[in-house]
Amino acid sequence: MINSRYQLIQPLRPPNPALPTEIFTVKDWDMTEAERQDIKVMKVLKYTHHPALLRLFKQEARVLMWLRHPAIPQVEPDGYFRCTTREGRHLQCLVMTYLAGENLTQWLARNGPISSDRAWEWLHQLAQILELLHGEGICHRDIKPGNLMVMPDRQLALVDFGSVGCSHSGTTPVGTSGYGAPEQLAGKGVPQSDFFALGRTFVHLLSGKSPIYFAMDMKTGRLLWREVARVSVSLGDVIDQLMAPTISERPKTARGLVELISRRSLSLETISPVSPRDFTPR
């Protein structure tokens, strides 16, 4: 029993000594019997002596205590605490709501690349979530398929706020190679850095291939992906705008992105040509 309250059920991922955190499902015994049927998630920071990791962990706790949205995990005021193991090891713990579903890495492996219609639907959902975050001065800073979930109601959820930061602040390089915006990986992230990662994520979802496997136009700095993914011109243009090499070429705000997606998704759809050798029937 952790903190005289939480009973570990099982790891949500295989334990990995190389990672600073471990994640478990837990049962909360400080609840009514009916409430106790609800599983929660406990994230444990193992390396509490590392100042940058500790700062990010506390930042994640504060943000998830503040935000209230059905597609974002929630942390109650007493959900962040410190504990000591029997061996005398000090740990930082964060307990949050459990969101049922599977992440998009798992979903993609099981279902294959998504259609343009599904892409428009998911883009709109995620743009609305980013509108909430950015409106509160918060940037996620690690959007990728593994940090997005499809819930039973078919809505997407945004999870793992371990790299979260405030808009226009911080110099710590964060993000995942292949998805993270160049300025963010250099420690100069801005809200539009989330748009870049969102675009790269949809390249993966539409093509079935990680962005790291695509070549880049050396003159423009743009990813050469459209010949592999069979997408509409409108959709391809929006995704290319999201992951434009320079910040000024991307949408200025999340509200503007929501409006752009709504406008373009209703426009006349024209499929981009695909070379027969690159097209695999799905």
Secondary structure as UniProt FT lines:
FT   TURN            3..5
FT   STRAND          6..11
FT   TURN            17..18
FT   STRAND          21..28
FT   TURN            33..34
FT   HELIX           35..37
FT   STRAND          40..45
FT   TURN            48..49
FT   HELIX           51..66
FT   TURN            70..71
FT   TURN            77..78
FT   STRAND          80..84
FT   TURN            86..87
FT   STRAND          90..97
FT   STRAND          102..103
FT   HELIX           104..111
FT   HELIX           116..135
FT   TURN            136..137
FT   STRAND          138..139
FT   HELIX           145..147
FT   STRAND          148..150
FT   TURN            152..153
FT   STRAND          156..158
FT   TURN            162..163
FT   STRAND          165..166
FT   TURN            167..168
FT   TURN            177..179
FT   HELIX           182..185
FT   TURN            186..187
FT   HELIX           191..207
FT   HELIX           211..213
FT   TURN            218..220
FT   TURN            226..228
FT   HELIX           233..242
FT   HELIX           247..249
FT   HELIX           254..265
FT   TURN            276..278
//
